[in-house]
Amino acid sequence: MSTPNSQPEPAPSGGTEFATCDLYDADESLQSLSLQLLNLGGRARFTGQVRTISCYRDNGLVKELLNTPGKGSVLVVDGAGSLDSALIGDMIAASAIENGWAGVVIHGAVRDREQLAEMDLGVRALGSNPRKSVKEGLGQVDVPLQFGGVTFVPGATLWSDADGVLVTPA
């Protein structure tokens, strides 16, 4: 349990024993994502350590990283807010589940929404597009990202539920 001025304790990887409203009330230094990302995965509530990728219309690095052990982490992808092509779909999401990732937060689009909704993975994104992205591997891994009024730093803790997304301060 957190006390004012103390760091909220993360739930176990991917855990469901938290509410972002309560976490924020206990620690107003937490960053709150102002973007209203859609909750598209089968796991509506998830938490974990942040890993990051910056890419634009290219999900090669996303696929590569989600094919490695996630250990309950959350991948935050800055796709520059593009809805032109999807950065994950059901096949990449299946790899994420198989490799122990808690969730994916995407400043961009996904595809295979109906399938994603049935999968045990947290998925938040701006929207969807049936068009797949290229897989050239362009972008950067584990770099600070900024969108929606939040700075996402690798190693920070992220919590997501129906009320929104919180991240430990940068």
C-alpha positions in Angstrom: 0.0 0.0 0.0 1.3 3.5 -0.8 1.4 6.4 1.4 1.4 10.1 0.3 4.9 11.1 -1.0 5.9 7.5 -1.5 6.3 5.6 -4.7 3.2 3.5 -5.4 3.9 -0.2 -5.4 3.5 -1.8 -8.8 1.2 -4.8 -8.9 2.8 -8.1 -10.0 3.6 -8.1 -13.7 0.4 -7.7 -15.6 -1.5 -7.7 -12.3 -5.0 -6.5 -11.8 -4.9 -5.3 -8.1 -4.7 -1.6 -8.7 -6.8 1.4 -9.9 -5.1 4.3 -11.6 -7.4 6.7 -9.8 -6.2 5.5 -6.4 -2.6 5.4 -7.5 -2.8 9.0 -8.7 -4.6 10.1 -5.5 -1.7 8.6 -3.5 1.0 10.2 -5.6 0.2 13.2 -7.8 3.8 13.2 -9.1 2.8 10.3 -11.4 2.4 11.3 -15.1 -1.0 10.9 -16.6 -1.3 10.3 -20.3 -3.7 12.9 -21.7 -4.3 11.0 -25.0 -7.5 9.0 -24.9 -6.1 5.7 -26.2 -8.5 3.0 -26.9 -8.4 -0.2 -24.8 -8.2 -2.8 -27.5 -6.7 -5.9 -25.9 -8.3 -8.7 -23.9 -6.5 -7.5 -20.7 -8.0 -4.2 -19.8 -5.8 -3.6 -16.7 -2.1 -4.1 -16.9 1.2 -2.9 -15.4 4.9 -3.4 -15.9 8.3 -1.9 -16.5 8.5 0.3 -19.6 10.5 -0.6 -22.7 10.3 1.8 -25.7 10.5 1.9 -29.4 10.3 5.0 -31.7 9.4 4.1 -35.2 7.3 5.4 -38.1 5.2 3.1 -40.3 7.7 0.3 -39.7 7.1 -2.5 -37.1 10.3 -4.5 -37.7 11.7 -3.5 -34.3 8.4 -4.0 -32.6 8.1 -7.6 -33.9 11.8 -8.2 -33.0 11.5 -7.0 -29.4 8.2 -8.7 -28.7 9.8 -11.9 -29.8 12.2 -11.7 -26.8 11.4 -12.4 -23.1 9.2 -9.6 -21.8 9.3 -10.5 -18.1 6.0 -8.7 -17.5 7.2 -5.5 -19.2 5.0 -3.0 -21.2 6.2 -1.9 -24.6 5.5 1.7 -25.4 5.7 2.5 -29.1 5.8 6.0 -30.5 4.5 5.7 -34.1 4.3 9.5 -34.3 0.5 9.2 -34.0 0.2 7.8 -37.5 -3.0 5.8 -38.4 -1.7 5.1 -41.9 -0.6 1.5 -41.0 -0.8 -0.9 -38.1 2.2 -1.4 -35.8 0.9 -4.7 -34.3 -1.8 -7.3 -35.1 -2.8 -10.7 -33.8 0.4 -12.5 -34.8 2.8 -10.1 -33.1 0.4 -9.9 -30.1 0.5 -13.7 -29.9 4.4 -13.5 -29.8 4.1 -10.9 -27.0 1.9 -13.2 -25.0 4.1 -16.2 -25.6 7.1 -14.2 -24.4 5.6 -12.8 -21.2 4.8 -9.2 -22.1 2.1 -7.5 -20.0 1.0 -5.1 -22.7 1.7 -2.7 -25.5 0.8 1.1 -25.6 0.9 2.5 -29.1 0.9 6.1 -30.3 -0.4 4.8 -33.6 -2.6 2.1 -35.0 -3.2 -1.7 -34.7 -5.0 -4.2 -36.8 -7.0 -7.4 -36.1 -9.0 -5.6 -33.4 -11.5 -8.5 -32.9 -8.7 -11.0 -32.3 -6.8 -8.6 -30.1 -9.9 -8.2 -27.9 -9.8 -11.9 -27.2 -6.1 -12.1 -26.3 -4.6 -12.0 -22.8 -2.6 -8.9 -23.5 -3.1 -5.2 -22.7 -3.3 -3.2 -25.8 -3.8 0.6 -26.0 -3.7 2.5 -29.3 -5.1 5.5 -31.1 -7.1 3.4 -33.5 -6.8 0.7 -36.2 -6.0 0.3 -39.9 -6.1 -3.0 -41.8 -2.9 -1.9 -43.7 0.2 -3.6 -42.4 3.4 -1.6 -42.0 6.8 -2.3 -43.5 9.4 -4.4 -41.6 12.7 -2.7 -42.4 13.8 -2.4 -38.8 14.0 1.4 -38.8 13.7 3.2 -35.5 15.2 3.3 -32.0 14.9 1.0 -29.1 14.9 2.0 -25.4 15.0 5.7 -25.9 13.0 8.3 -24.0 9.7 9.0 -25.7 7.3 11.9 -25.3 3.6 12.1 -26.3 0.3 12.9 -24.6 2.0 15.0 -22.0 4.1 12.1 -20.7 7.8 11.2 -20.9 8.2 7.4 -21.2 11.7 6.3 -20.0 12.9 2.7 -20.2 12.6 1.2 -16.7 9.8 3.4 -15.5 6.6 1.7 -14.2 3.4 2.0 -16.2 -0.1 1.3 -15.0 -3.1 1.1 -17.4 -6.8 0.5 -16.7 -10.2 1.8 -18.0 -9.5 5.3 -16.5 -6.2 5.8 -18.3 -2.4 5.4 -18.2 0.0 6.5 -15.5 3.8 6.4 -15.6 6.4 7.1 -12.9 8.1 10.5 -13.4 11.0 10.8 -15.7 
